[in-house]
Amino acid sequence: MSFVGSTGRMISWARHDKGTWAAAAAWAAVAFGLLLVWTFLVGWYVVIFGLFGLFTIPYRVIPRHRRKGLHTQQGQLATMQARR
């Protein structure tokens, strides 16, 4: 499921020994197939990294916020104890 992999597979398919008209038809099919496959891959990457990536943001931000708050509390406690 990558641009390079799909392109390589399709080009290797089109390079097999064929007659002149068959080779021209194979390259036309490869061009059309690449258009379809790349459109699918762009949509796939948008859904996987865009949509599902948005769902992971709260899970990445909340734990950092908790650690930062704990660090601040520990710093305040140390400051209060040092003043006594």
C-alpha positions, -999 to +999 in steps of 0.1 A: +000+000+000+025+026-012+030+048-043+064+032-051+052-004-046+021+000-067+040+018-095+067-008-095+042-037-097+023-021-126+053-011-146+068-046-142+035-060-155+036-037-185+072-046-194+066-082-202+071-092-238+040-083-258+031-074-293+032-038-304-006-032-299-006-053-267+023-033-253+005+000-261-027-012-245-007-024-215+009+010-210-024+027-214-039+003-188-009+011-165-015+048-168-052+045-160-045+020-133-019+042-116-045+070-116-070+048-099-045+033-074-030+066-065-064+081-059-073+052-036-040+056-018-044+093-012-078+086+002-065+058+024-037+080+038-061+109+045-084+085+064-057+067+083-034+096+092-059+125+090-091+112+105-077+086+129-048+109+137-073+134+150-086+108+174-052+102+189-045+139+197-064+139+230-046+107+241-013+124+234-021+157+250-038+146+282-010+125+296+015+153+289-008+178+307-009+155+337+028+151+339+033+188+335+008+195+363+025+169+386+059+185+379+045+220+388+029+206+420+062+190+430+081+223+423+056+243+444+059+218+473+097+219+472+095+258+473+071+258+502+093+233+522+124+253+515+108+285+529+102+269+563 
